[in-house]
Amino acid sequence: MNLHEPFIAPGKPALTGWPWTETTDPGKYAGREDWPRISIITPSYNQGQYLEQTIRSVLGQQYPNLEYIVIDGGSTDSSVELIRKYSSGISYWVSEPDCGQTDALQKGFRMATGEIAAWINSDDYYEKDIFYKVAGLYKDMDFSFLCGTCRMIDQDGRLLQQLHTKKISYQTLIRYWKPHFCPPQPSIFFKRAVLEVLDFDISLKYAMDYDLWLKASRKYEFCHITDNLSFYRVHADSKTGSEGGLGKFIPEWKMLIGKSLRQESLLTKWRYRFDESRFRMVKAFRHFFARLTLKSILKW
């Protein structure tokens, strides 16, 4: 495996820049040997058109103490071929049928041994130099959870939106109607040890990350930085980009919020119900006046 070789897809011009012809300078890590072990999990299933960029964005960090685990759900496209291509840089990989993304994550994290952990899906990718940045902050701050910003892109890599995340707390996470209430999963790193206290719910199809953040917010503090750490891709085959969009996520979000609120004080429950009712009322009024305005225009 030579990460410095330009990537040339059949019938397409060579791709340049990060993570194709650029990598993190290994010299960044010189001068110290105590770099904390970072474990990265990639759950994968039939995302071969994006997977190579994902893998290269992990291995291209040139991090000296990396554990990279790829759990593929038995892909029938080019995914397994790509994983084999980079297998010398992958600590462990498997391709076999599973029960979905959450099951794959659980398998991967049970094998992980790093101090710091994260996962990057097979259609997303990391920003350049961020393992160096995250590891340095971990040495300085000893964070439990670290969240940076994230750039939402389309299938061709064009920027759609910058996802800024402000202070993350239980109170911000339960307000599902607020823009960006759920922090961007690809830009979150955490102590792997927290998974000894928190676990994944494999019954969840859409909100496995939100479930983890919500449970974590009751026990741990989230640190926030403004640096961009990842690129989150929205496309026709992704959960966010497919038919129904984020609307598919709402039932699981609300179920998890209701489950969590049962452990909270009456005051917290009351505040939540009041805020949610106010949101629904404002939304209903806006919908009513929008329809009223449209009828007036049509009649005119």
C-alpha positions in Angstrom: 0.0 0.0 0.0 1.4 3.4 -1.0 -0.7 6.3 0.0 1.4 8.7 -2.0 0.4 7.1 -5.3 -2.2 9.2 -7.1 -5.6 7.4 -7.4 -6.9 6.9 -10.9 -10.4 5.4 -11.3 -11.0 3.5 -14.5 -12.2 6.0 -17.2 -11.8 9.0 -14.9 -9.0 11.6 -14.4 -6.7 11.3 -11.5 -8.0 12.7 -8.2 -5.7 15.1 -6.4 -5.4 16.7 -3.0 -6.5 15.2 0.3 -6.8 12.2 0.8 -5.6 11.1 -2.7 -2.2 12.7 -3.3 -1.7 14.4 0.1 -1.2 12.9 3.6 -0.4 14.2 7.0 3.3 14.8 7.4 4.6 12.0 9.6 7.2 14.4 10.9 4.4 16.0 12.9 4.6 13.1 15.4 8.3 13.3 15.9 9.7 14.3 19.3 7.3 12.3 21.5 6.4 8.6 21.8 3.4 8.8 24.1 0.7 9.2 21.4 -2.5 7.7 22.8 -3.9 4.8 20.8 -6.8 5.8 18.6 -9.3 3.2 17.5 -11.4 4.0 14.4 -14.3 1.8 13.3 -15.8 1.9 9.8 -19.1 0.0 9.4 -19.5 -0.7 5.7 -22.1 -2.1 3.3 -22.2 -1.6 -0.5 -20.7 1.9 -0.4 -17.7 1.0 -2.7 -18.0 4.2 -4.7 -17.1 6.2 -1.5 -15.2 3.7 0.7 -11.8 4.3 -0.7 -11.9 8.0 0.2 -13.0 7.0 3.7 -10.2 4.5 4.2 -7.5 6.9 2.8 -8.7 9.7 5.1 -8.0 7.4 8.1 -4.7 5.8 6.9 -3.5 9.1 5.4 -3.4 10.6 8.9 -0.1 8.7 9.3 -0.9 8.3 13.0 1.8 6.3 14.7 -0.6 4.5 17.2 -3.7 3.7 15.1 -6.0 0.8 15.3 -8.3 0.7 12.3 -11.2 -1.8 12.2 -13.5 -2.3 9.2 -16.7 -4.3 9.7 -18.4 -5.0 6.4 -21.9 -6.5 6.2 -21.2 -8.8 3.3 -21.0 -6.2 0.5 -21.6 -7.4 -3.1 -20.0 -4.4 -4.8 -16.3 -3.4 -4.9 -16.0 -2.8 -1.1 -14.2 -6.1 -0.2 -11.7 -5.5 -3.1 -11.0 -2.0 -1.7 -10.6 -3.3 1.8 -8.1 -5.9 0.7 -6.2 -3.2 -1.2 -5.5 -1.4 2.0 -5.5 -4.4 4.3 -1.8 -3.8 5.3 -2.9 -0.6 7.1 -6.1 -2.1 8.6 -5.8 -3.8 12.0 -8.8 -6.1 11.5 -11.5 -6.5 8.9 -14.3 -8.9 8.2 -17.0 -9.1 5.6 -20.0 -11.1 6.7 -23.8 -10.7 7.0 -24.8 -8.7 10.1 -27.9 -7.1 11.6 -27.2 -3.6 10.3 -25.0 -0.6 11.1 -25.5 -0.7 14.8 -24.6 -4.4 15.0 -21.4 -3.7 13.0 -20.5 -0.8 15.3 -21.0 -3.0 18.4 -18.8 -5.7 16.9 -16.0 -3.2 16.1 -16.0 -1.4 19.4 -15.9 -4.7 21.3 -12.6 -5.4 19.6 -11.2 -1.9 20.0 -8.3 -1.3 22.4 -7.5 2.4 22.0 -7.8 5.1 24.6 -9.6 7.3 22.1 -12.4 6.0 19.8 -14.6 7.1 17.0 -16.4 5.8 14.0 -16.5 7.0 10.4 -19.1 5.6 8.1 -18.1 4.3 4.7 -19.5 7.3 2.8 -18.0 10.0 5.0 -14.3 11.0 5.5 -12.0 12.8 7.9 -10.3 16.1 7.4 -6.5 16.2 7.0 -4.3 16.3 10.2 -7.1 15.8 12.6 -5.8 12.7 14.5 -2.7 14.9 15.4 -5.1 17.6 16.6 -7.4 15.3 18.6 -4.6 13.4 20.2 -2.9 16.6 21.3 -6.1 17.9 22.8 -6.6 14.6 24.6 -3.2 14.9 26.2 -3.9 18.5 27.3 -7.6 18.2 28.3 -8.2 14.5 29.0 -11.7 14.9 27.5 -14.4 12.3 27.7 -16.2 13.6 24.5 -14.8 16.0 21.9 -16.9 17.5 19.1 -15.7 19.6 16.2 -17.6 21.0 13.3 -18.5 19.1 10.2 -19.0 19.9 6.5 -22.0 18.4 4.8 -21.3 17.5 1.2 -23.2 16.0 -1.7 -22.3 12.8 -3.6 -19.7 14.7 -5.7 -18.1 16.3 -2.7 -19.6 19.8 -3.2 -20.2 21.7 0.1 -23.8 21.9 1.1 -23.6 23.3 4.6 -21.2 23.8 7.5 -22.6 22.1 10.6 -21.6 24.2 13.6 -22.2 22.7 17.0 -22.3 24.9 20.1 -22.5 23.7 23.7 -23.8 20.1 23.9 -25.8 19.1 27.0 -28.8 17.0 27.9 -31.1 20.1 27.6 -29.9 20.9 24.0 -30.1 17.2 22.9 -33.7 16.6 23.9 -34.9 19.6 21.8 -35.2 17.6 18.6 -36.9 20.5 16.8 -33.9 22.8 17.0 -31.5 23.0 14.0 -28.4 20.8 14.5 -29.6 19.7 17.9 -27.9 16.4 17.3 -24.1 16.9 17.0 -22.4 15.6 13.8 -21.4 12.0 14.5 -18.3 11.9 12.2 -16.8 14.8 14.2 -17.0 13.2 17.6 -14.2 11.4 19.4 -14.5 9.9 22.9 -12.7 7.9 25.5 -13.2 4.2 24.6 -13.7 3.5 28.3 -17.1 5.2 28.2 -18.4 2.2 26.2 -17.9 0.1 29.3 -20.7 2.2 30.9 -22.7 3.1 27.7 -23.7 0.6 25.0 -25.3 0.5 21.6 -28.9 -0.4 21.1 -28.9 -2.7 18.0 -32.7 -2.3 17.6 -32.1 1.3 16.4 -31.8 1.8 12.7 -31.4 5.6 12.6 -30.6 7.1 16.0 -27.9 4.8 17.4 -25.5 7.8 17.6 -28.1 10.1 19.1 -28.9 7.4 21.7 -25.2 7.3 22.7 -24.9 11.1 22.9 -28.1 11.4 25.0 -27.0 8.7 27.5 -23.5 10.2 27.6 -24.9 13.8 28.4 -26.2 12.5 31.7 -22.7 11.4 32.8 -20.1 13.2 30.9 -19.2 16.7 29.6 -18.8 17.4 25.9 -15.9 19.6 24.9 -16.3 21.6 21.7 -13.8 23.0 19.2 -14.5 25.0 16.1 -12.1 23.1 13.8 -13.6 21.1 11.0 -12.9 17.4 11.7 -15.0 15.6 9.0 -17.1 15.6 5.9 -20.6 14.1 6.1 -21.9 13.0 2.7 -25.6 13.2 1.8 -26.7 11.2 -1.3 -29.6 9.2 -2.6 -28.5 5.9 -0.9 -27.7 7.4 2.5 -30.1 7.4 5.4 -30.3 11.2 5.5 -30.5 11.7 1.7 -32.9 8.9 0.8 -36.7 9.4 0.6 -38.2 10.8 3.8 -34.9 12.5 4.8 -34.6 13.3 8.5 -38.3 12.7 8.9 -37.4 9.0 9.2 -35.3 9.7 12.3 -38.0 11.5 14.3 -39.9 8.5 15.7 -36.7 7.0 17.1 -35.5 10.4 18.5 -38.9 11.0 20.2 -39.0 7.4 21.6 -35.5 7.8 23.1 -36.3 11.3 24.5 -39.5 9.9 26.2 -37.5 6.9 27.6 -34.9 9.3 29.0 -37.3 11.8 30.4 -38.8 9.1 32.6 -35.6 9.3 34.7 -35.8 13.1 35.0 -37.4 15.5 37.5 -40.9 16.8 37.1 -39.5 20.2 36.4 -37.4 18.9 33.5 -40.4 17.0 32.1 -42.6 20.1 32.4 -40.1 22.4 30.7 -39.7 19.9 27.8 -43.4 19.5 27.3 -44.0 23.2 27.4 -41.2 23.9 24.8 -42.4 21.1 22.5 -46.0 22.3 22.7 -44.9 25.8 21.9 -42.9 24.5 18.9 -45.9 22.6 17.6 -48.2 25.6 18.0 -45.8 27.9 16.1 -45.4 25.3 13.4 -49.2 24.9 13.0 -49.7 28.7 12.8 -47.1 29.0 10.2 -48.6 26.2 8.1 -52.1 27.7 8.5 -51.0 31.2 7.4 -48.9 29.8 4.5 -51.9 28.0 3.2 -54.1 31.0 3.7 -51.6 33.2 1.8 -51.4 30.6 -1.0 -55.2 30.5 -1.3 -55.3 34.3 -1.4 -52.8 34.4 -4.2 -54.6 31.8 -6.2 -57.9 33.5 -5.8 -56.4 36.8 -6.9 
